[in-house]
């Protein structure tokens, strides 16, 4: 699914990165970075309520290029700087994790498992 | 052979992952297979977070050979009283603060083992822990 479409579906606001031409195949939702680090799949969308530096570091290590922060969680300036340096898109949405996943799943974004 | 060395500060989660990030950049420059890079840096990052979460301070040494990457993570900290238990998924002694950062679920050491070819743990309670991990660069 095009990242631009995803952002439209969840009333998202892009705070870091270039979304043009980015395609996302699968989604994964977790606040547990330890769990995110066990995923072998690349080009996934990380949906999380965890807004700190380690969210961005985890994405960097796990080759995740897009993060959705749910429930209006705000990315800090440090997170935005690190994400920009690593080419990671951060999107903030007013939706809950449950609603974000539900909307994207209905539209055809596949799960990792 | 490329040799890299980093000092790690215990308790400072703002800096955690900085060393792993630097190593990832070097591995990319060396044109190593991205699949292997991900495994190497995920294992190293888990170890780096463990030092920040559990130890007072530590060092990470990375040696990149033509056929393998060796990572040696040494810390001054509490050590691991029961290594066998620590290797089991779900076993954790992490503090609430570490859990609030999204870690401490007892998946670190098993994930390091999964992502590397060799993992050796030397630990002494009250002194510290040394982890030696090797990843071979042959295609899987």
gemmi code that builds the backbone of each chain (N, CA, C; Angstrom):
import gemmi

chains = {
    "A": [
        ("UNK", (0.847, -1.191, 0.000), (0.000, 0.000, 0.000), (0.890, 1.252, 0.000)),
        ("UNK", (0.484, 2.231, -0.806), (1.263, 3.480, -0.845), (1.206, 4.162, 0.531)),
        ("UNK", (2.334, 4.674, 0.978), (2.356, 5.352, 2.286), (1.445, 6.587, 2.277)),
        ("UNK", (1.365, 7.251, 1.123), (0.477, 8.426, 1.030), (-0.981, 8.020, 1.297)),
        ("UNK", (-1.371, 6.847, 0.815), (-2.735, 6.355, 1.038), (-2.951, 6.053, 2.525)),
        ("UNK", (-1.953, 5.413, 3.134), (-2.031, 5.072, 4.559), (-2.254, 6.341, 5.388)),
        ("UNK", (-1.483, 7.366, 5.079), (-1.565, 8.614, 5.846), (-2.952, 9.253, 5.704)),
        ("UNK", (-3.507, 9.189, 4.506), (-4.850, 9.718, 4.280), (-5.903, 8.953, 5.065)),
        ("UNK", (-5.763, 7.643, 5.132), (-6.758, 6.792, 5.805), (-6.803, 7.020, 7.322)),
        ("UNK", (-5.682, 7.446, 7.901), (-5.630, 7.569, 9.369), (-5.546, 9.038, 9.829)),
        ("UNK", (-5.870, 9.957, 8.926), (-5.759, 11.402, 9.247), (-4.370, 11.728, 9.796)),
        ("UNK", (-3.367, 11.163, 9.177), (-2.008, 11.287, 9.702), (-1.341, 12.615, 9.371)),
        ("UNK", (-0.376, 12.953, 10.208), (0.420, 14.165, 9.999), (1.892, 13.748, 9.946)),
        ("UNK", (2.529, 14.033, 8.827), (3.931, 13.624, 8.654), (4.835, 14.626, 9.387)),
        ("UNK", (5.678, 14.126, 10.293), (6.586, 15.033, 11.013), (8.052, 14.796, 10.653)),
        ("UNK", (8.302, 13.702, 9.925), (9.684, 13.442, 9.503), (9.687, 12.569, 8.260)),
        ("UNK", (10.637, 12.850, 7.367), (10.873, 11.969, 6.224), (10.074, 12.313, 4.983)),
        ("UNK", (10.508, 11.687, 3.904), (9.902, 11.909, 2.593), (9.004, 10.709, 2.273)),
        ("UNK", (7.707, 10.962, 2.068), (6.767, 9.847, 1.872), (6.593, 9.473, 0.405)),
        ("UNK", (7.115, 10.320, -0.473), (6.870, 10.121, -1.911), (7.422, 8.776, -2.394)),
        ("UNK", (6.568, 7.999, -3.057), (7.013, 6.742, -3.673), (7.264, 5.608, -2.695)),
        ("UNK", (6.987, 5.816, -1.417), (7.242, 4.741, -0.435), (6.059, 3.764, -0.434)),
        ("UNK", (6.404, 2.495, -0.504), (5.391, 1.446, -0.536), (5.563, 0.534, 0.671)),
        ("UNK", (4.460, 0.251, 1.348), (4.502, -0.589, 2.552), (3.694, -1.847, 2.294)),
        ("UNK", (4.301, -2.998, 2.585), (3.610, -4.264, 2.307), (2.841, -4.779, 3.519)),
        ("UNK", (3.479, -4.648, 4.710), (2.883, -5.264, 5.905), (2.928, -4.314, 7.095)),
        ("UNK", (2.044, -4.550, 8.052), (2.011, -3.737, 9.263), (2.254, -4.573, 10.503)),
        ("UNK", (2.807, -3.920, 11.520), (3.034, -4.590, 12.808), (2.781, -3.569, 13.907)),
        ("UNK", (2.015, -3.975, 14.919), (1.660, -3.041, 15.983), (2.197, -3.547, 17.313)),
        ("UNK", (3.024, -2.748, 17.982), (3.537, -3.145, 19.295), (4.141, -1.937, 20.002)),
        ("UNK", (4.038, -1.957, 21.332), (4.767, -0.970, 22.142), (6.061, -1.586, 22.665)),
        ("UNK", (6.245, -2.848, 22.359), (7.398, -3.577, 22.877), (8.489, -3.635, 21.806)),
        ("UNK", (9.531, -2.851, 21.990), (10.594, -2.795, 20.978), (11.326, -4.126, 20.881)),
        ("UNK", (11.419, -4.849, 22.008), (12.034, -6.187, 21.993), (11.312, -7.088, 20.995)),
        ("UNK", (9.997, -6.941, 20.925), (9.191, -7.737, 20.025), (9.443, -7.318, 18.568)),
        ("UNK", (9.517, -6.019, 18.350), (9.749, -5.492, 16.998), (11.091, -6.009, 16.459)),
        ("UNK", (12.077, -6.115, 17.349), (13.420, -6.541, 16.930), (13.490, -8.016, 16.536)),
        ("UNK", (12.457, -8.774, 16.828), (12.482, -10.202, 16.457), (11.900, -10.445, 15.060)),
        ("UNK", (11.395, -9.398, 14.417), (10.755, -9.575, 13.108), (11.797, -9.600, 11.994)),
        ("UNK", (11.692, -10.602, 11.125), (12.654, -10.725, 10.023), (12.222, -9.932, 8.789)),
        ("UNK", (10.911, -9.637, 8.711), (10.374, -8.972, 7.513), (10.849, -7.520, 7.421)),
        ("UNK", (11.153, -7.089, 6.202), (11.509, -5.677, 5.982), (10.290, -4.926, 5.445)),
        ("UNK", (10.488, -3.664, 5.188), (9.470, -2.753, 4.631), (8.117, -2.889, 5.329)),
        ("UNK", (8.169, -2.953, 6.650), (6.904, -2.975, 7.393), (6.625, -1.587, 7.966)),
        ("UNK", (5.368, -1.406, 8.305), (4.925, -0.196, 8.971), (4.838, -0.519, 10.458)),
        ("UNK", (5.489, 0.288, 11.298), (5.399, 0.078, 12.747), (4.346, 1.018, 13.319)),
        ("UNK", (3.328, 0.430, 13.929), (2.263, 1.206, 14.566), (2.485, 1.081, 16.070)),
        ("UNK", (2.688, 2.202, 16.759), (3.052, 2.125, 18.172), (2.587, 3.346, 18.971)),
        ("UNK", (2.440, 3.140, 20.258), (2.163, 4.257, 21.163), (3.413, 4.653, 21.921)),
        ("UNK", (4.525, 4.016, 21.582), (5.798, 4.281, 22.269), (6.545, 5.376, 21.510)),
        ("UNK", (6.585, 6.570, 22.102), (7.240, 7.692, 21.412), (8.499, 8.088, 22.173)),
        ("UNK", (9.597, 7.415, 21.887), (10.881, 7.820, 22.459), (12.008, 7.491, 21.474)),
        ("UNK", (13.226, 7.846, 21.876), (14.376, 7.675, 20.974), (14.568, 6.217, 20.560)),
        ("UNK", (14.232, 5.301, 21.483), (14.478, 3.891, 21.171), (13.503, 3.353, 20.120)),
        ("UNK", (12.353, 4.032, 19.969), (11.434, 3.646, 18.891), (12.121, 3.870, 17.542)),
        ("UNK", (12.784, 5.018, 17.424), (13.461, 5.350, 16.160), (14.701, 4.470, 15.972)),
        ("UNK", (15.459, 4.260, 17.062), (16.647, 3.388, 16.977), (16.253, 1.976, 16.550)),
        ("UNK", (15.166, 1.478, 17.142), (14.694, 0.134, 16.807), (14.339, 0.060, 15.320)),
        ("UNK", (13.635, 1.082, 14.836), (13.268, 1.118, 13.416), (14.529, 1.132, 12.545)),
        ("UNK", (15.514, 1.920, 12.968), (16.765, 2.018, 12.205), (17.436, 0.643, 12.102)),
        ("UNK", (17.542, -0.056, 13.229), (18.224, -1.359, 13.241), (17.434, -2.411, 12.455)),
        ("UNK", (16.092, -2.335, 12.539), (15.254, -3.377, 11.949), (14.838, -3.054, 10.509)),
        ("UNK", (15.471, -2.030, 9.918), (15.150, -1.637, 8.535), (13.669, -1.313, 8.347)),
        ("UNK", (13.086, -0.642, 9.317), (11.704, -0.179, 9.220), (11.747, 1.282, 8.778)),
        ("UNK", (11.029, 1.589, 7.694), (11.159, 2.935, 7.130), (10.006, 3.867, 7.475)),
        ("UNK", (8.984, 3.351, 8.197), (7.855, 4.224, 8.549), (7.267, 3.839, 9.903)),
        ("UNK", (7.035, 4.855, 10.737), (6.478, 4.658, 12.086), (5.204, 5.491, 12.195)),
        ("UNK", (4.129, 4.886, 12.705), (2.910, 5.634, 13.022), (2.818, 5.753, 14.536)),
        ("UNK", (2.752, 6.972, 15.048), (2.550, 7.196, 16.484), (1.058, 7.444, 16.704)),
        ("UNK", (0.430, 6.584, 17.505), (-1.022, 6.662, 17.678), (-1.421, 7.588, 18.830)),
        ("UNK", (-2.728, 7.888, 18.878), (-3.335, 8.656, 19.977), (-2.638, 10.000, 20.218)),
        ("UNK", (-2.237, 10.624, 19.101), (-1.623, 11.959, 19.181), (-0.330, 12.021, 19.986)),
        ("UNK", (0.350, 10.897, 20.101), (1.673, 10.913, 20.744), (2.588, 11.747, 19.854)),
        ("UNK", (3.396, 12.598, 20.471), (4.240, 13.507, 19.691), (5.689, 13.014, 19.614)),
        ("UNK", (6.240, 13.118, 18.437), (7.668, 12.830, 18.274), (8.453, 14.007, 18.835)),
        ("UNK", (9.495, 13.714, 19.617), (10.327, 14.786, 20.168), (11.259, 15.329, 19.073)),
        ("UNK", (11.806, 16.533, 19.258), (12.761, 17.055, 18.263), (13.949, 16.106, 18.048)),
        ("UNK", (14.383, 15.430, 19.127), (15.510, 14.482, 18.998), (15.102, 13.287, 18.125)),
        ("UNK", (13.868, 12.816, 18.328), (13.373, 11.694, 17.499), (13.302, 12.106, 16.030)),
        ("UNK", (12.810, 13.313, 15.786), (12.663, 13.793, 14.403), (14.036, 13.941, 13.740)),
        ("UNK", (15.002, 14.448, 14.510), (16.357, 14.621, 13.960), (16.965, 13.271, 13.592)),
        ("UNK", (16.829, 12.303, 14.494), (17.398, 10.974, 14.240), (16.691, 10.282, 13.072)),
        ("UNK", (15.366, 10.410, 13.031), (14.597, 9.791, 11.942), (14.977, 10.413, 10.600)),
        ("UNK", (15.130, 11.734, 10.576), (15.497, 12.419, 9.330), (16.855, 11.934, 8.832)),
        ("UNK", (17.788, 11.793, 9.773), (19.147, 11.334, 9.437), (19.107, 9.918, 8.844)),
        ("UNK", (18.179, 9.104, 9.329), (18.110, 7.704, 8.890), (17.083, 7.481, 7.784)),
        ("UNK", (16.427, 8.559, 7.323), (15.437, 8.428, 6.253), (14.168, 7.721, 6.691)),
        ("UNK", (13.831, 7.842, 7.977), (12.638, 7.168, 8.508), (11.476, 8.172, 8.571)),
        ("UNK", (10.322, 7.737, 8.081), (9.120, 8.581, 8.122), (8.439, 8.400, 9.480)),
        ("UNK", (8.085, 9.516, 10.127), (7.264, 9.442, 11.344), (5.954, 10.161, 11.057)),
        ("UNK", (4.858, 9.467, 11.374), (3.520, 10.029, 11.177), (2.776, 10.005, 12.512)),
        ("UNK", (2.133, 11.101, 12.855), (1.306, 11.130, 14.059), (-0.159, 11.025, 13.642)),
        ("UNK", (-0.936, 10.212, 14.375), (-2.373, 10.083, 14.078), (-3.189, 10.264, 15.361)),
        ("UNK", (-4.377, 10.854, 15.244), (-5.234, 10.943, 16.427), (-5.905, 9.605, 16.756)),
        ("UNK", (-5.866, 8.653, 15.814), (-6.531, 7.365, 16.023), (-5.823, 6.540, 17.107)),
        ("UNK", (-6.576, 5.629, 17.744), (-5.969, 4.664, 18.671), (-5.228, 3.598, 17.855)),
        ("UNK", (-4.418, 2.791, 18.553), (-3.716, 1.691, 17.872), (-4.744, 0.739, 17.261)),
        ("UNK", (-5.806, 0.469, 18.009), (-6.851, -0.452, 17.561), (-7.511, 0.048, 16.271)),
        ("UNK", (-7.893, 1.317, 16.274), (-8.557, 1.877, 15.098), (-7.598, 1.961, 13.902)),
        ("UNK", (-6.373, 2.385, 14.165), (-5.368, 2.480, 13.088), (-5.196, 1.121, 12.411)),
        ("UNK", (-5.010, 0.076, 13.229), (-4.828, -1.277, 12.681), (-6.080, -1.725, 11.927)),
        ("UNK", (-7.245, -1.461, 12.524), (-8.503, -1.892, 11.910), (-8.712, -1.280, 10.547)),
        ("UNK", (-8.496, 0.027, 10.470), (-8.693, 0.749, 9.203), (-7.721, 0.224, 8.141)),
        ("UNK", (-6.470, 0.081, 8.503), (-5.456, -0.333, 7.522), (-5.639, -1.801, 7.110)),
        ("UNK", (-6.049, -2.618, 8.055), (-6.289, -4.040, 7.740), (-7.444, -4.172, 6.751)),
        ("UNK", (-8.518, -3.417, 7.015), (-9.686, -3.463, 6.115), (-9.322, -3.026, 4.699)),
        ("UNK", (-8.359, -2.111, 4.615), (-7.960, -1.596, 3.297), (-6.935, -2.504, 2.610)),
        ("UNK", (-6.522, -3.560, 3.312), (-5.661, -4.543, 2.651), (-4.201, -4.562, 3.060)),
        ("UNK", (-3.819, -3.768, 4.082), (-2.427, -3.849, 4.554), (-2.260, -5.175, 5.303)),
        ("UNK", (-1.300, -5.977, 4.850), (-1.169, -7.341, 5.386), (-0.498, -7.357, 6.755)),
        ("UNK", (-0.808, -8.362, 7.577), (-0.098, -8.525, 8.848), (1.235, -9.261, 8.628)),
        ("UNK", (2.167, -9.117, 9.583), (3.443, -9.846, 9.485), (3.198, -11.335, 9.769)),
        ("UNK", (2.385, -11.594, 10.797), (2.071, -12.998, 11.142), (0.580, -13.247, 10.926)),
    ],
    "B": [
        ("UNK", (41.164, -5.887, 7.791), (40.292, -5.982, 8.961), (40.002, -4.581, 9.503)),
        ("UNK", (38.737, -4.356, 9.828), (38.326, -3.074, 10.402), (38.013, -3.300, 11.876)),
        ("UNK", (38.544, -2.413, 12.725), (38.299, -2.553, 14.159), (37.639, -1.281, 14.687)),
        ("UNK", (36.519, -1.447, 15.387), (35.784, -0.302, 15.929), (35.613, -0.504, 17.428)),
        ("UNK", (35.634, 0.612, 18.158), (35.499, 0.501, 19.620), (34.646, 1.648, 20.151)),
        ("UNK", (33.718, 1.306, 21.028), (32.800, 2.317, 21.581), (32.694, 2.172, 23.102)),
        ("UNK", (32.602, 3.305, 23.782), (32.338, 3.316, 25.227), (30.838, 3.481, 25.419)),
        ("UNK", (30.243, 2.704, 26.297), (28.795, 2.755, 26.523), (28.520, 3.193, 27.959)),
        ("UNK", (27.624, 4.165, 28.071), (27.287, 4.724, 29.381), (26.050, 4.008, 29.937)),
        ("UNK", (26.170, 3.442, 31.124), (25.016, 2.770, 31.741), (23.929, 3.774, 32.097)),
        ("UNK", (22.688, 3.387, 31.887), (21.552, 4.207, 32.315), (21.140, 5.317, 31.363)),
        ("UNK", (21.950, 5.601, 30.352), (21.625, 6.714, 29.457), (20.910, 6.206, 28.197)),
        ("UNK", (19.578, 6.199, 28.268), (18.795, 5.656, 27.155), (18.750, 6.589, 25.950)),
        ("UNK", (19.068, 7.861, 26.145), (19.068, 8.773, 24.994), (20.176, 8.388, 24.008)),
        ("UNK", (21.274, 7.850, 24.539), (22.410, 7.514, 23.678), (22.400, 6.050, 23.240)),
        ("UNK", (21.553, 5.236, 23.858), (21.554, 3.794, 23.557), (21.263, 3.553, 22.077)),
        ("UNK", (22.099, 2.768, 21.451), (21.926, 2.469, 20.030), (22.869, 3.261, 19.139)),
        ("UNK", (23.547, 4.243, 19.713), (24.455, 5.075, 18.919), (25.600, 4.268, 18.318)),
        ("UNK", (26.158, 3.345, 19.112), (27.268, 2.525, 18.618), (26.773, 1.584, 17.509)),
        ("UNK", (25.621, 0.974, 17.730), (25.076, 0.045, 16.723), (24.794, 0.776, 15.411)),
        ("UNK", (24.327, 2.014, 15.549), (24.045, 2.834, 14.372), (25.325, 3.108, 13.573)),
        ("UNK", (26.414, 3.419, 14.292), (27.693, 3.672, 13.625), (28.184, 2.414, 12.898)),
        ("UNK", (28.042, 1.273, 13.566), (28.490, 0.009, 12.958), (27.667, -0.299, 11.706)),
        ("UNK", (26.375, -0.024, 11.772), (25.516, -0.260, 10.600), (26.012, 0.552, 9.408)),
        ("UNK", (26.380, 1.806, 9.654), (26.877, 2.667, 8.566), (28.154, 2.089, 7.948)),
        ("UNK", (29.056, 1.607, 8.812), (30.319, 1.036, 8.310), (30.046, -0.232, 7.493)),
        ("UNK", (29.171, -1.097, 7.995), (28.862, -2.356, 7.281), (28.239, -2.066, 5.916)),
        ("UNK", (27.403, -1.011, 5.872), (26.799, -0.613, 4.591), (27.877, -0.154, 3.615)),
        ("UNK", (28.821, 0.653, 4.141), (29.909, 1.156, 3.283), (30.749, 0.014, 2.726)),
        ("UNK", (30.833, -1.084, 3.496), (31.625, -2.235, 3.063), (30.826, -3.161, 2.130)),
        ("UNK", (29.612, -2.720, 1.775), (28.764, -3.469, 0.838), (28.428, -4.878, 1.306)),
        ("UNK", (28.245, -5.028, 2.591), (27.848, -6.336, 3.132), (26.355, -6.533, 2.872)),
        ("UNK", (25.967, -7.781, 2.644), (24.570, -8.136, 2.358), (23.638, -7.511, 3.412)),
        ("UNK", (22.639, -6.723, 2.970), (21.731, -6.052, 3.925), (21.024, -7.005, 4.889)),
        ("UNK", (20.765, -8.236, 4.439), (20.104, -9.221, 5.319), (21.018, -9.542, 6.510)),
        ("UNK", (22.318, -9.676, 6.212), (23.283, -9.970, 7.278), (23.513, -8.739, 8.160)),
        ("UNK", (23.534, -7.569, 7.530), (23.717, -6.330, 8.302), (22.619, -6.213, 9.354)),
        ("UNK", (21.392, -6.478, 8.946), (20.274, -6.357, 9.882), (20.451, -7.306, 11.067)),
        ("UNK", (20.839, -8.542, 10.785), (21.029, -9.525, 11.863), (22.148, -9.074, 12.812)),
        ("UNK", (23.241, -8.591, 12.234), (24.386, -8.160, 13.049), (23.996, -6.980, 13.936)),
        ("UNK", (23.371, -5.973, 13.348), (23.095, -4.760, 14.140), (21.939, -4.965, 15.119)),
        ("UNK", (21.003, -5.849, 14.795), (19.938, -6.146, 15.770), (20.557, -6.842, 16.990)),
        ("UNK", (21.438, -7.811, 16.752), (22.102, -8.502, 17.863), (22.937, -7.523, 18.693)),
        ("UNK", (23.669, -6.652, 18.005), (24.525, -5.689, 18.715), (23.677, -4.685, 19.495)),
        ("UNK", (22.606, -4.225, 18.893), (21.723, -3.250, 19.545), (21.090, -3.851, 20.807)),
        ("UNK", (20.669, -5.116, 20.717), (20.124, -5.792, 21.902), (21.174, -5.790, 23.023)),
        ("UNK", (22.420, -6.079, 22.640), (23.502, -6.105, 23.627), (23.806, -4.721, 24.174)),
        ("UNK", (23.774, -3.734, 23.300), (24.036, -2.347, 23.713), (22.957, -1.879, 24.698)),
        ("UNK", (21.701, -2.199, 24.386), (20.594, -1.828, 25.292), (20.755, -2.544, 26.635)),
        ("UNK", (21.209, -3.797, 26.594), (21.426, -4.535, 27.846), (22.463, -3.856, 28.729)),
        ("UNK", (23.540, -3.352, 28.111), (24.573, -2.648, 28.898), (23.960, -1.398, 29.523)),
        ("UNK", (23.223, -0.623, 28.716), (22.594, 0.612, 29.219), (21.590, 0.285, 30.328)),
        ("UNK", (20.852, -0.817, 30.137), (19.782, -1.167, 31.080), (20.313, -1.743, 32.386)),
        ("UNK", (21.399, -2.507, 32.325), (21.799, -3.279, 33.507), (23.142, -2.876, 34.115)),
        ("UNK", (24.043, -2.295, 33.318), (25.419, -2.118, 33.806), (25.721, -0.658, 34.157)),
        ("UNK", (26.859, -0.447, 34.802), (27.305, 0.919, 35.115), (27.968, 1.544, 33.893)),
        ("UNK", (28.766, 0.730, 33.220), (29.379, 1.174, 31.966), (29.872, -0.044, 31.187)),
        ("UNK", (30.228, 0.191, 29.940), (30.696, -0.931, 29.140), (31.453, -0.485, 27.906)),
        ("UNK", (32.000, -1.470, 27.207), (32.681, -1.204, 25.932), (32.177, -2.211, 24.892)),
        ("UNK", (32.154, -1.743, 23.659), (31.846, -2.659, 22.555), (32.992, -2.583, 21.550)),
        ("UNK", (33.524, -3.747, 21.225), (34.567, -3.836, 20.195), (34.016, -4.651, 19.037)),
        ("UNK", (34.142, -4.106, 17.854), (33.667, -4.824, 16.668), (34.842, -5.003, 15.717)),
        ("UNK", (35.050, -6.237, 15.302), (36.099, -6.513, 14.319), (35.445, -7.105, 13.075)),
        ("UNK", (35.713, -6.441, 11.954), (35.106, -6.895, 10.697), (36.188, -7.551, 9.848)),
        ("UNK", (36.089, -8.877, 9.696), (37.016, -9.642, 8.871), (36.345, -9.915, 7.510)),
        ("UNK", (37.113, -10.366, 6.529), (36.484, -10.651, 5.222), (35.362, -11.696, 5.316)),
        ("UNK", (35.491, -12.652, 6.256), (34.505, -13.747, 6.314), (33.565, -13.675, 7.511)),
        ("UNK", (33.790, -12.730, 8.433), (32.938, -12.712, 9.632), (33.021, -11.362, 10.363)),
        ("UNK", (32.029, -11.147, 11.214), (32.039, -9.976, 12.096), (32.022, -10.487, 13.533)),
        ("UNK", (32.969, -10.013, 14.328), (33.014, -10.403, 15.738), (32.687, -9.194, 16.604)),
        ("UNK", (31.791, -9.396, 17.566), (31.406, -8.317, 18.478), (31.705, -8.759, 19.905)),
        ("UNK", (32.429, -7.913, 20.611), (32.722, -8.223, 22.011), (32.141, -7.107, 22.870)),
        ("UNK", (31.171, -7.454, 23.693), (30.516, -6.466, 24.548), (30.876, -6.766, 25.995)),
        ("UNK", (31.590, -5.849, 26.611), (32.058, -6.053, 27.978), (31.441, -4.997, 28.881)),
        ("UNK", (30.925, -5.425, 30.027), (30.398, -4.414, 30.935), (30.838, -4.628, 32.368)),
        ("UNK", (30.823, -3.511, 33.117), (30.996, -3.569, 34.567), (29.600, -3.420, 35.141)),
        ("UNK", (29.117, -4.488, 35.757), (27.737, -4.461, 36.231), (27.448, -5.623, 37.158)),
        ("UNK", (26.181, -5.945, 37.315), (25.800, -6.964, 38.308), (26.099, -8.401, 37.890)),
        ("UNK", (26.393, -8.612, 36.588), (26.574, -9.974, 36.093), (25.233, -10.688, 35.971)),
        ("UNK", (25.282, -11.914, 35.448), (24.043, -12.697, 35.254), (24.115, -13.919, 36.178)),
        ("UNK", (23.304, -13.949, 37.236), (23.395, -15.068, 38.195), (23.022, -16.416, 37.576)),
        ("UNK", (22.066, -16.436, 36.656), (21.618, -17.698, 36.073), (21.524, -17.543, 34.546)),
        ("UNK", (22.615, -17.898, 33.871), (22.684, -17.694, 32.412), (21.636, -18.545, 31.696)),
        ("UNK", (21.433, -19.760, 32.181), (20.466, -20.654, 31.546), (19.064, -20.031, 31.558)),
        ("UNK", (18.700, -19.446, 32.699), (17.390, -18.785, 32.812), (17.333, -17.563, 31.904)),
        ("UNK", (18.440, -16.806, 31.853), (18.471, -15.581, 31.041), (18.332, -15.869, 29.551)),
        ("UNK", (18.702, -17.087, 29.146), (18.599, -17.459, 27.733), (17.178, -17.846, 27.339)),
        ("UNK", (16.313, -18.007, 28.321), (14.926, -18.402, 28.023), (14.087, -17.177, 27.694)),
        ("UNK", (13.282, -17.287, 26.650), (12.399, -16.167, 26.271), (11.432, -15.853, 27.398)),
        ("UNK", (11.339, -14.592, 27.746), (10.383, -14.167, 28.769), (11.007, -13.967, 30.130)),
        ("UNK", (12.233, -14.483, 30.348), (12.896, -14.282, 31.638), (13.546, -12.903, 31.641)),
        ("UNK", (13.254, -12.113, 32.671), (13.809, -10.763, 32.708), (13.996, -10.276, 34.133)),
        ("UNK", (15.060, -9.494, 34.336), (15.277, -8.861, 35.639), (15.271, -7.339, 35.458)),
        ("UNK", (14.730, -6.880, 34.332), (14.796, -5.448, 34.000), (13.910, -4.606, 34.919)),
        ("UNK", (14.348, -3.370, 35.126), (13.605, -2.439, 35.981), (12.379, -1.898, 35.248)),
        ("UNK", (11.511, -1.259, 36.001), (10.311, -0.651, 35.421), (10.708, 0.385, 34.371)),
        ("UNK", (11.773, 1.147, 34.651), (12.215, 2.201, 33.722), (12.606, 1.605, 32.360)),
        ("UNK", (13.307, 0.478, 32.420), (13.718, -0.197, 31.181), (12.488, -0.670, 30.416)),
        ("UNK", (11.502, -1.180, 31.143), (10.266, -1.666, 30.510), (9.501, -0.511, 29.875)),
        ("UNK", (9.563, 0.647, 30.529), (8.872, 1.819, 29.966), (9.494, 2.260, 28.634)),
        ("UNK", (10.732, 1.875, 28.400), (11.396, 2.217, 27.140), (11.080, 1.195, 26.040)),
        ("UNK", (10.311, 0.165, 26.394), (9.931, -0.836, 25.393), (10.846, -2.054, 25.368)),
        ("UNK", (11.651, -2.186, 26.431), (12.562, -3.337, 26.511), (12.293, -4.116, 27.803)),
        ("UNK", (13.156, -5.078, 28.096), (13.026, -5.798, 29.351), (11.954, -6.869, 29.330)),
        ("UNK", (11.674, -7.398, 28.140), (10.659, -8.442, 28.040), (11.284, -9.838, 28.059)),
        ("UNK", (12.589, -9.894, 28.275), (13.239, -11.194, 28.315), (13.429, -11.815, 26.945)),
        ("UNK", (13.646, -10.954, 25.958), (13.824, -11.476, 24.602), (15.195, -11.141, 24.027)),
        ("UNK", (15.987, -10.382, 24.759), (17.263, -9.890, 24.247), (18.269, -10.990, 23.937)),
        ("UNK", (18.637, -11.758, 24.953), (19.656, -12.792, 24.734), (19.193, -13.845, 23.718)),
        ("UNK", (17.933, -14.347, 23.817), (17.493, -15.302, 22.783), (17.553, -14.699, 21.372)),
        ("UNK", (17.243, -13.400, 21.257), (17.282, -12.763, 19.941), (18.720, -12.588, 19.436)),
        ("UNK", (19.641, -12.344, 20.370), (21.063, -12.254, 19.978), (21.537, -13.607, 19.454)),
        ("UNK", (21.112, -14.678, 20.122), (21.502, -16.028, 19.698), (20.926, -16.332, 18.315)),
        ("UNK", (19.663, -15.938, 18.122), (18.978, -16.203, 16.853), (19.663, -15.501, 15.676)),
        ("UNK", (20.177, -14.295, 15.932), (20.708, -13.481, 14.841), (22.202, -13.663, 14.578)),
        ("UNK", (22.870, -14.455, 15.428), (24.307, -14.658, 15.217), (24.599, -16.158, 15.058)),
        ("UNK", (25.832, -16.484, 14.695), (26.191, -17.899, 14.528), (26.826, -18.458, 15.793)),
        ("UNK", (27.499, -17.600, 16.540), (28.107, -18.038, 17.809), (27.854, -16.981, 18.864)),
        ("UNK", (27.504, -17.428, 20.060), (27.310, -16.506, 21.189), (27.944, -17.135, 22.418)),
        ("UNK", (28.902, -16.419, 22.989), (29.566, -16.912, 24.203), (29.332, -15.902, 25.313)),
        ("UNK", (28.977, -16.388, 26.491), (28.715, -15.492, 27.616), (29.672, -15.838, 28.752)),
        ("UNK", (30.429, -14.833, 29.187), (31.262, -15.000, 30.379), (30.755, -13.987, 31.392)),
        ("UNK", (30.387, -14.450, 32.570), (29.795, -13.515, 33.525), (30.197, -13.848, 34.955)),
        ("UNK", (30.340, -12.814, 35.748), (30.661, -12.999, 37.165), (29.760, -12.073, 37.967)),
        ("UNK", (29.007, -12.672, 38.878), (28.057, -11.881, 39.670), (28.808, -10.814, 40.478)),
        ("UNK", (28.330, -9.595, 40.387), (28.944, -8.480, 41.115), (30.080, -7.811, 40.355)),
        ("UNK", (30.508, -8.387, 39.253), (31.623, -7.806, 38.490), (31.223, -7.351, 37.090)),
        ("UNK", (30.615, -8.261, 36.346), (30.198, -7.869, 34.997), (30.061, -9.035, 34.050)),
        ("UNK", (29.793, -8.673, 32.809), (29.500, -9.683, 31.786), (30.244, -9.361, 30.492)),
        ("UNK", (30.710, -10.393, 29.833), (31.267, -10.242, 28.485), (30.503, -11.159, 27.543)),
        ("UNK", (30.028, -10.563, 26.453), (29.356, -11.344, 25.411), (30.234, -11.308, 24.173)),
        ("UNK", (30.454, -12.454, 23.585), (31.187, -12.491, 22.319), (30.279, -13.123, 21.267)),
        ("UNK", (29.998, -12.349, 20.249), (29.100, -12.836, 19.195), (29.841, -12.828, 17.858)),
        ("UNK", (29.614, -13.870, 17.068), (30.214, -13.952, 15.731), (29.124, -14.186, 14.699)),
        ("UNK", (29.209, -13.428, 13.626), (28.319, -13.671, 12.488), (29.185, -13.886, 11.255)),
        ("UNK", (28.999, -15.028, 10.588), (29.760, -15.308, 9.372), (29.088, -14.636, 8.181)),
        ("UNK", (29.892, -14.190, 7.241), (29.367, -13.365, 6.158), (29.032, -14.157, 4.890)),
        ("UNK", (28.985, -15.480, 5.007), (28.576, -16.285, 3.853), (27.080, -16.134, 3.657)),
        ("UNK", (26.620, -16.289, 2.427), (25.189, -16.202, 2.171), (24.472, -17.384, 2.802)),
        ("UNK", (23.292, -17.111, 3.338), (22.559, -18.167, 4.050), (21.676, -18.948, 3.096)),
    ],
}
model = gemmi.Model(1)
for chain_id, residues in chains.items():
    chain = gemmi.Chain(chain_id)
    for i, (resn, *xyz) in enumerate(residues, 1):
        res = gemmi.Residue()
        res.name, res.seqid = resn, gemmi.SeqId(i, " ")
        for name, pos in zip(("N", "CA", "C"), xyz):
            atom = gemmi.Atom()
            atom.name, atom.element = name, gemmi.Element(name[0])
            atom.pos, atom.b_iso = gemmi.Position(*pos), 0.0
            res.add_atom(atom)
        chain.add_residue(res)
    model.add_chain(chain)
structure = gemmi.Structure()
structure.add_model(model)
structure.setup_entities()
